Amino acid sequence: MVACKQLDDRQWTKLADVIERQRGAGRRGRDDRNFLEAVMWIQRTGAPWRDLPSDFGPWKTVYNRFDRWSRTGRWAAIFRELADDIDGEWHSLDSTVNRCHQHAAGGKKGLRRRR
């Protein structure tokens, strides 16, 4: 199964700059773009980590890196840096309406006291 890629080259260039500025000491990941695609796939599908397609690499490796970035505050730092560059292309509003049955209006309103 070939996983669908979400980041175009313009988006990746912007993210790569932010990730490079946040980079600390230690061994670098093999492929940052593939890692971000994996995290976005998990977020988009809501699937458990174990169901991550093999195109993204071993699920445990991806999860461990995601967890490490979470514990060190790296995600928060990336989001803070990107917060001033909001892409307004997609917005989502939910205006769900739950309609009552036609006989629900004007019905009995609970117990009435009698004298």
N, C-alpha and C positions, 0 to 999 in steps of 0.2 A: 504494500500500500504506500503510495507516495503522498505525503502530507502536503496540503495546500499552504503556500507561503503567504504571509500577510504583509510583511514589510516590503515596500518598494525601495529602490536605491536611494532616493532622497531622504526617506525616513530613516533608513539604516545609517546614512552618513551623519545625520544629526545625532542619533543615538550612540554611534561609535565615538563621536567626539566627547559626549557626556561620560560614557563609560571609561574612556581613556583618562579623563580628568579625575575620576573617582578611583582609579586603580591604585592599589596599595602594594605592599611588599608581598612576595610569595609567587608561587607558580601561576602562570596564566592559563586560563581555560583554552581548550583546543579551538573552539569556534564560537565566538560570542553571538554572532547573528543566529546561528542554529539554536543556541541555548535560548535566546529571546523568543524565537519562533516556537520552541517547545513550551515555554511558559505561557505564551499567548494561546497555544493550542489547548493546553489544560484549562486555562481560564475560559476560553470560548466554548469548549465542549462540556465542561463540568465533569469530565471523566476522572477516575482515580489515576494516580501516578503510574500504577502498574500497567495501565492500558495505553500508555504513551507509545505511539508508533516507533518502530525501530529506526526509522529515518533520522530521528532526533538523537539517537545514541541510547545507551542503557538508561532505563528510567531511574534507577537508583542514583546514578551519577548526576543526572539532571536535577533530581530532587535534592540531593546533598548540596549542590551548588546554590539552588534556590533558597534552601534553608540557611545556608551560610550568609548569603546576601541579606536575608531577612534579619538574622541575628545581629549583623554588624551595622544595620541601618543603611545599607547601600541602596535599597529600593527607594527608601524615603528621600535620600539625597538626590537620586536620579529624578524622582517626581518633582522635587523642589526646583531643580534646574530647568525642567521642561515646563513648569507651571506658567511661565510668562509667555510661552509660545503655544497658545491654544489653537488647535485646528478646529474651526467651527463648521467643518463639512457635514458632520453627522451629529444630530441631536435626537434625543428620545424623550418623548413625553407620554405618560400613561394617563389616560382619562377613562378608565374602566367604569362602566355603568352597570350596576346590577339591578335589573328591573324586578319589581314585585309581581306576583300573580294578580290578575285583574280583580279577583275577589278579595284581595288583601286590603284594599282601601275601604275605610269606613266600617270595618268589622268591630266586633265586641272588644272593648278596651279593658279587659281584666274583670275582676270581681267588683260588683256594685253593691254598695251598702243599702240595705232596706230598713225602713223604720218600722 
